[in-house]
Amino acid sequence: QLQLVESGGGLVQAGGSLRLSCAASGFTLDYYAIGWFRQAPGKEREGVSCISSSGESTNYADSVKGRFTISRDNAKNTVYLQMNSLKPEDTAVYYCAAAGKVPITVATMDPMAFDYWGQGTQVTVSS
């Protein structure tokens, strides 16, 4: 069974940090671009970051540039999202997703490009 499992969410004060992990089971992430998305209550899902399957390209939403860093460790079949200087507006459920049909250098945040999705992990930032 193909699965993505997010972990690392939690409650943190504003200015703090969290590192989210996205682990795959049943398939290897080597050939997939991996994206992070988030959805806050009453808001639409938005793309946060993406890393290409080659690892050489990354993409970030303007709201997180300079604060979040995406990386991948193919040996561990895991992608990470390091989140620093967290703000209350970062509060949301964070999802990772895998896109297998994009070129290896492309880091897209178009949700239509993604084939597999995790169940999400809650991130809450208190002011």
Rosetta blueprint (number, residue, H / E / L):
1 Q L
2 L L
3 Q E
4 L E
5 V E
6 E E
7 S E
8 G L
9 G L
10 G E
11 L E
12 V E
13 Q E
14 A L
15 G L
16 G L
17 S L
18 L E
19 R E
20 L E
21 S E
22 C E
23 A E
24 A E
25 S E
26 G L
27 F L
28 T L
29 L H
30 D H
31 Y H
32 Y L
33 A E
34 I E
35 G E
36 W E
37 F E
38 R E
39 Q E
40 A L
41 P L
42 G L
43 K L
44 E L
45 R L
46 E E
47 G E
48 V E
49 S E
50 C E
51 I E
52 S L
53 S L
54 S L
55 G L
56 E L
57 S L
58 T E
59 N E
60 Y E
61 A L
62 D L
63 S L
64 V L
65 K L
66 G L
67 R L
68 F E
69 T E
70 I E
71 S E
72 R E
73 D E
74 N H
75 A H
76 K H
77 N L
78 T E
79 V E
80 Y E
81 L E
82 Q E
83 M E
84 N L
85 S L
86 L L
87 K L
88 P H
89 E H
90 D H
91 T L
92 A E
93 V E
94 Y E
95 Y E
96 C E
97 A E
98 A E
99 A E
100 G L
101 K L
102 V L
103 P L
104 I L
105 T L
106 V L
107 A L
108 T L
109 M L
110 D L
111 P H
112 M H
113 A H
114 F L
115 D L
116 Y E
117 W E
118 G L
119 Q L
120 G L
121 T E
122 Q E
123 V E
124 T E
125 V E
126 S E
127 S L
